[in-house]
Amino acid sequence: MIRYLPLILLIFSFASWPGELKVRVENIKKEGVLYMAVYDDKDVFESDRGENSEQRPGIVGGLIKTVEAGNTEGVIELKEGTYAIGFYIDKNQNEKIDTNFLGIPKEQFGFSNDVMGKFGPPSFEAASFVHKNETVLTMRAR
């Protein structure tokens, strides 16, 4: 039995290895910095208003990259699970999404499944997707 222990450990370790989440954002109108967060927590996702670009509990991955007008792609390593994505394109590089006096974003943004909320972000359930091994998502910047 002891001689099979390394094989057993190797088999069980595959369950925790991350897989690739390939993301594509289309319809970028102006250059800026893409801030994309991958959430595994419903409350954190639904309460996030893009005011803080720092890593925190409930956000398990993401991308920060300079983008040009058009489309961009990226890869995020994630374990299997259920997630939701929110992103924005920071045109003035102040590390937050700018809004008007009514709270409506002045910079482009979007969510997984291309869902939109009525007065704020969509629900976690509407934006969530199941990631297994390799997932490809395309989202449109609004």
LINKAQUI-V912120 format. One record per residue. N is the residue number from 0. SS is DSSP state (H for helix, E for strand, - for the rest). OMEGA is omega as a letter, one per 40 degrees, with the letter a starting at -180 (NA if undefined). BURIAL is + if it has 16 or more other ideal C-beta (glycine too) atoms within 10 Angstrom, else -. Layout:
N;SS;OMEGA;BURIAL
N;SS;OMEGA;BURIAL
This chain:
0;-;a;-
1;H;a;-
2;H;i;-
3;H;a;-
4;H;i;-
5;H;i;-
6;H;i;-
7;H;i;-
8;H;i;-
9;H;i;-
10;H;a;-
11;H;a;-
12;H;i;-
13;H;a;-
14;H;a;-
15;H;i;-
16;-;i;-
17;-;i;-
18;E;a;-
19;E;i;-
20;E;i;+
21;E;a;-
22;E;i;+
23;E;i;-
24;E;a;+
25;E;i;-
26;E;i;-
27;E;a;+
28;-;a;-
29;-;i;-
30;-;a;-
31;E;i;+
32;E;i;+
33;E;i;+
34;E;a;+
35;E;i;+
36;E;i;+
37;E;a;+
38;E;i;+
39;-;a;+
40;-;a;+
41;H;a;+
42;H;i;-
43;H;i;+
44;H;a;+
45;H;i;+
46;H;a;-
47;-;i;+
48;-;i;-
49;-;a;+
50;-;a;-
51;-;a;-
52;-;a;+
53;-;i;-
54;-;i;-
55;-;i;-
56;-;a;-
57;-;i;-
58;E;a;+
59;E;i;+
60;E;i;+
61;E;i;+
62;E;i;+
63;E;a;-
64;E;i;-
65;E;a;-
66;E;i;+
67;-;i;-
68;-;a;-
69;E;a;-
70;E;i;-
71;E;i;+
72;E;i;-
73;E;a;+
74;E;i;-
75;E;i;+
76;E;a;-
77;E;i;+
78;-;i;-
79;-;i;-
80;E;i;-
81;E;a;-
82;E;i;+
83;E;a;+
84;E;i;+
85;E;i;+
86;E;i;+
87;E;i;+
88;E;a;+
89;E;a;+
90;-;a;+
91;-;i;-
92;-;i;-
93;-;i;-
94;-;i;-
95;-;i;-
96;-;a;+
97;-;a;-
98;E;i;-
99;-;a;-
100;-;i;-
101;-;a;-
102;-;i;-
103;-;a;-
104;E;i;-
105;-;i;-
106;-;a;+
107;-;a;+
108;E;i;+
109;E;a;+
110;E;i;+
111;H;a;+
112;H;a;+
113;H;i;-
114;-;i;+
115;-;i;-
116;-;i;-
117;-;i;-
118;-;a;-
119;-;a;-
120;-;i;+
121;-;i;+
122;-;i;-
123;H;a;+
124;H;a;-
125;H;a;-
126;H;a;+
127;-;i;+
128;E;i;-
129;E;i;-
130;E;i;+
131;-;i;-
132;-;i;-
133;E;a;-
134;E;i;+
135;E;i;-
136;E;i;+
137;E;a;-
138;E;a;+
139;E;i;-
140;-;a;+
141;-;NA;-
